[in-house]
Amino acid sequence: MLATLLVVLVVGNLHQSRTEAVLDIIRPDADLAMQKINYTETQDGQRKWSVQADSATHNFKENSAVIENIRMVIYDPKNGDMVVTSREGRLNMTEGLVLLRGDVVLQNVNGRSVLTDELKFDDNANLLSTEKAVQIASEDINLSGVGMRYDLNRKSLKILSSVEASFRGALRQP
């Protein structure tokens, strides 16, 4: 009888701890939890950008999702696509905003990379921005500074403050 009681207690505790482990993963404000998501935004039948993530928890009231282990592609058929990776973020479908945080790396087809801790993509303004420190690396120049605005329509990059640059090789004469 003692052995039966011990087996019931052990099995009951195993079942309880598995339930608690699953519940720890899901955020308390989430209405829906998903694994391996792929969201693509289109306009006039053309892909504008897409987000792939290992997991997401969606809040229907805010129409937003908290996402983890992200790979985002911003499509540009003329100049080549840009790929952004980060550890976590928030996708707000109502406002057309994607906020990426943690080891953010933006790469383009020309081999340029932007590294920062946080990057916001505004789909309506077609703008990438951050108030955090940034490092920009390419084959012949390294830039660093604080704050950045990249206008995707104009292909214009602006570092907001504390700009430093280092060049590899000699500067070319015009």
C-alpha positions in Angstrom: 0.0 0.0 0.0 2.9 2.3 0.8 4.5 1.6 -2.6 1.2 2.3 -4.4 0.9 5.7 -2.6 4.5 6.5 -3.5 3.8 5.7 -7.2 0.7 7.9 -7.2 2.5 10.8 -5.7 5.5 10.6 -8.1 3.3 10.3 -11.2 1.1 13.1 -10.0 4.1 15.4 -9.5 5.5 14.6 -12.9 2.2 15.5 -14.6 2.1 18.8 -12.6 5.6 19.9 -13.5 5.1 19.3 -17.2 2.0 21.5 -17.2 3.8 24.3 -15.4 6.8 24.2 -17.8 4.4 24.6 -20.8 2.6 27.5 -19.1 5.9 29.3 -18.4 6.6 29.7 -22.1 3.3 31.4 -22.9 3.0 35.1 -22.0 0.2 35.9 -19.6 -1.2 38.6 -22.1 -1.2 36.2 -25.0 -4.4 35.0 -26.8 -2.5 32.7 -29.1 0.9 31.0 -29.0 2.6 29.8 -32.2 5.8 28.0 -33.2 7.8 28.6 -36.4 5.8 31.5 -37.9 6.2 33.2 -41.2 4.3 36.5 -41.9 4.6 38.3 -45.2 3.3 41.8 -45.9 2.3 42.5 -49.5 1.2 45.5 -51.6 -0.4 45.2 -55.0 0.5 41.5 -55.2 4.2 42.2 -54.4 6.1 41.1 -51.3 7.2 44.1 -49.2 8.7 42.4 -46.2 8.4 39.1 -44.3 9.2 38.0 -40.8 10.1 34.5 -39.8 10.4 33.6 -36.1 10.9 30.5 -33.9 7.9 31.5 -31.8 5.3 34.1 -31.3 2.6 35.0 -28.8 -0.3 37.1 -30.3 -2.5 39.6 -28.4 -5.7 40.1 -30.3 -6.7 43.2 -28.3 -3.5 45.0 -29.3 -3.2 43.2 -32.7 0.5 42.6 -31.9 2.8 39.7 -31.5 5.9 39.2 -29.4 8.3 37.2 -31.5 11.6 35.4 -30.8 14.6 34.4 -32.9 13.7 36.6 -35.8 14.8 36.7 -39.5 13.2 39.6 -41.4 13.6 40.2 -45.1 12.9 43.7 -46.6 12.3 43.1 -50.3 13.8 45.5 -52.9 13.8 44.1 -56.5 15.9 47.0 -57.8 18.7 47.2 -55.2 18.6 43.8 -53.6 16.9 42.5 -50.4 18.0 43.3 -46.9 18.0 40.7 -44.1 17.7 41.6 -40.4 18.1 39.2 -37.6 17.5 39.6 -33.9 16.8 37.7 -30.7 13.3 39.2 -30.0 10.8 41.8 -31.1 7.3 43.0 -31.4 5.2 43.0 -34.5 2.3 45.5 -34.5 0.1 44.8 -37.6 -2.3 47.8 -37.0 0.5 50.4 -37.0 2.8 48.6 -39.5 5.7 48.5 -37.0 8.3 45.9 -36.3 10.5 46.5 -33.3 13.6 44.3 -33.1 15.8 43.9 -30.0 18.9 42.0 -29.0 21.9 41.4 -31.2 20.2 43.1 -34.2 22.2 42.7 -37.5 21.0 44.2 -40.8 22.8 43.1 -43.9 22.4 44.1 -47.5 23.5 42.4 -50.7 26.6 44.7 -51.0 28.1 43.2 -47.9 27.3 46.2 -45.6 26.2 45.3 -42.1 24.6 47.4 -39.4 24.8 46.2 -35.8 22.7 47.7 -33.0 20.7 46.6 -29.9 17.4 47.8 -31.2 15.9 48.6 -34.6 12.4 49.8 -35.6 11.0 49.2 -39.0 8.1 51.5 -39.9 6.3 50.1 -42.9 4.1 53.2 -43.4 7.1 55.6 -43.5 9.4 53.0 -45.2 12.0 53.8 -42.5 14.5 51.9 -40.4 15.5 53.7 -37.2 17.2 53.4 -33.8 18.2 55.7 -31.0 20.8 53.2 -29.8 24.5 52.9 -30.7 25.1 51.6 -34.2 28.1 50.2 -36.0 28.2 50.0 -39.8 30.8 47.8 -41.5 31.6 47.4 -45.1 34.7 46.3 -47.1 36.4 49.7 -47.0 34.8 51.7 -44.1 33.6 51.3 -40.5 31.2 53.9 -39.1 29.9 54.1 -35.6 27.6 56.6 -33.9 24.4 57.0 -31.8 21.0 56.9 -33.6 20.3 56.1 -37.2 17.6 56.8 -39.8 17.6 54.8 -43.0 15.0 56.0 -45.6 14.2 53.0 -47.8 12.6 55.1 -50.5 15.5 57.6 -50.9 18.2 55.0 -50.0 19.5 57.6 -47.5 21.3 56.7 -44.3 21.9 59.3 -41.5 23.8 58.7 -38.3 22.4 61.1 -35.7 25.3 61.8 -33.3 28.8 60.9 -32.1 29.9 59.8 -35.6 33.3 58.1 -36.0 34.7 56.6 -39.1 37.7 54.5 -40.0 38.8 53.8 -43.6 40.7 50.8 -44.9 43.2 51.6 -47.7 43.7 55.0 -49.2 41.0 57.5 -50.0 40.4 57.8 -53.7 40.8 61.1 -55.5 37.8 62.4 -57.5 
